[in-house]
Amino acid sequence: MTAPVREGGGALSDPCPQGDRVGPLRELRRLPDMPGPSPKHRSDGQEPDGTPSPAPRSGLARFLLPDPVSPGRALSMLLLGFGVEGATEVYQFLVRGDLVQGPLEYYATLATTLLGFYLMFLGIREWHAFHPIPARIRTAPPGRRWPWFGLALWAGGTAGTAILSGALGSGGAPSAPFWIAWPVGGVIVLAFGSFFFGLRYEAHRFGSSWGDALGWAAFCWSLGVATLAGLVVGDRALLLLTEFFSNWVALIASVGPIVVAMSPLFVTYALMIGAFGPALRTQRHSAP
């Protein structure tokens, strides 16, 4: 290899002899870190593993959906939602004959119902942040799986609505055909049953045997109330659908009998408070 030549004709010494070609690399390692983007905050909007970075949330989103703090706060929020919704249902049950005639009271109970479900949503959301639902382990090859539990709830709700319809009738309300009213009632039972069965499962995971029994009682009571509410919704299905597209003021008034039919759910919420009580005590005792 020819050595570099200086302008005057003399040879330049090789700054990196052949036996020490890695010398400059050793020197670079001793240099301080150069300024640049942190590996945790890449400039291309991705995490170090290549996944997209979560977009920053607005102030309103942080207010409505606060970051999870602790399992204890999650349970407290959930129980507060049960209490708000249960108290609302008690009031609606007590004034069920005159509820719709008092616009202020009626709209106030609708607002507290929304508040109760919002608090329950926040509690469940924060609880799952610390206790995710365990993944189901499959021992058989993947294939089509039918939602048998949901189908059983819907079929049972449809049959229960049919029995109640034959026993009680429509009560003078504008009645939809049975082939619409009964399946709609089954859908209401499916929605209520799935919701409260999920709550019962959460109480079972971290509660006591007494709490588990209360959870089952709450679930069974909710099915009975949902069947009654499903009959009311099914009989008014066509009316509600028409008013949904034509007259929202009349729609809110037409929901009144459904609200009254759902008011016995206060028993379910009271049982759920008892079902989640052991889990809340456990979280408070285990908190540092």
PyMOL commands that set and color helices and strands:
alter all, ss='L'
color gray80, all
select helices_A, chain A and resi 18-20+23-29+59-64+71-94+103-130+148-168+178-206+209-235+237-246+248-254+256-286
alter helices_A, ss='H'
color red, helices_A
deselect
rebuild
show_as cartoon
